[in-house]
Amino acid sequence: MSGDPMATLRAALARQDLSPKARAFLQDVARRAPWGGMTARQAAAVRRIAEAEPAPDFAAINRAARARAEDVCRRLLPGGARHGKEWAAGDLSGAAGKSLRVRLEGDRAGAWIDNATGDKGGDFVSLAAAVARVPQADAARHLARMLGAEASQ
């Protein structure tokens, strides 16, 4: 980014993947900046937003994972096995067993639950995040790389 804080602010506001909270913050800074400028703290926050990695396209990544559901489960939960329309594993570590169930087919493909712990999620990104113990955005990027899909649009 350039050294011009207003140019950085314009670049940040041009991002299509802003959360409502980030957009509101940037709009507030933009309203106030012409009269008093930005504080150093605001300028640093604007720069972080402008330079942040794009948000993953969760829907596209989950579609790609659903298309290869059994392969995804085999890689995330290697000790598991297919049982009918589900992948069964012992737990999120991928151990053998049947406590953890992942839907492989249908409208709910990717939905999972670990009956021993009560942990559950609605899609493959949430499963990947739980297995790796990382935020969903990081898990989505990893899953996209694993599938050869684009992580963001």
N, C-alpha and C positions, 0 to 999 in steps of 0.2 A: 504494500500500500504506500501511497505517497505520504509525504510529511504534512500535507494540508489536512487538518482535522475535518474541515467541511467536505472535502472531496471523499474522505474516508466515510463520513456520515452518509453522503449520497450513495456511495457504493454499498454500504450496509443496508440502507433502505431499499435498494434495488433488488436485494435477494428475494427469491420466491419462496424460500424454505424457512422463513422466520416464524418463530412461535408468536402467538398473540402478545405474550408478555414482552418479548424482545422488540416487536414492532411498536408497541405502545411506548416503551422506553425511548426508542430512537425517535419517534414522532414528538415526544415531549422534549427531548434534547434539541431537535430541529426547531421547534417553536420558540424555545428560550435562547438558543445560540446567537441569533442576530443581535440581541440586546445585551447580553452579558458574556458571550463566548461560552466555551465549555471548560469545566474544571478539568484538572489533570486526571482525576479519577473517571470522569465521564468520558474523556478522550480515550483512555485506556480501555474502557468497557466497549466503546464504539469500535475500536480497532480489533478487539477480540471477536466481536460479532461479525465484523466484515471479513476477517481472515479465517473464521471457523470452517472446518470441513463440512461440506454439504450434508444435510440429513439424508439418511438412507431412505429409499423408496420401499417401505415395509411391505406394502401390498404386492409389489412386483416380486420381491424376494420370497414372500410366502407362496405366491403362485408358482414360482420356479421350484420351491421346495416340495409343494404338493405334487407337482408333476413327477418328482423323483423321491416320493415319501419313504419308500423302503430303504433306498440307498442312503438317504439322510439319516434315518434311524440307525442303520447299520454302522455308520461312521460316528454318530454322536453317542450311541449306546451299544458298543460292540459285543457285549456279553448277552444281549437280548436276542429274541427270535420272533418270527411272525407267528401269530396265533389268530387265524381267521382274518378279520379286518383290522387287527391291532398289532402293534409291536409291543412285546412285553419284555421288561428288564427288571432287575432287582431294585434299582434305585438310580439316581441321577449320575452316579459314578459309572454306570453302564454295566454293572455286575449282572451275572445271570440271575434270573428270578422272574417273578410275575407281579410284583407290587406296583411297578410303574407301567402304565398303559398309555400308548399313543395311537390315536386313530389314524389309519393309513388311507382310508377311502371316504368318499362322500363329502357333503357340505362341511362337516366338522373335521376334515382331515387336518392333522396337526394338533388338535386338542389333546391335552395330556393331563394325567393325574397320577400322583404317587400316593397310593392308598395308605401306605405306612405313615407318611408324614402330613398328608393333606395338601402338599404343594401341588399346584395345578396351573395350567395356562391354556390359552386358546389357539395358539399357532406355533409353527416351527421356530420362529424367531424367539418367542418366549422360552421354548424348550432349549434352544441353543444358549440363551442367556443363563438359564438355570444350571445347565450342565457345566458351563465355563465359569459361572459366578462372575459375570461381567454385565454392564449395562446393556439394555436391548439394542441401542444404536451400534455398539461395538460388536455384539453378537450378529446383528444383521449384516454388517460389513464382512465379518468372517464367513458367514453362511453364503453370502453373495460370491465371495472369492472361491469358496469350496464348490459352488455350483457353476462357476463361470458366468454368473449373471452380473449385471450392473448394480452397484450398491445405491446409486442415486441418479436422479434424472436432472 
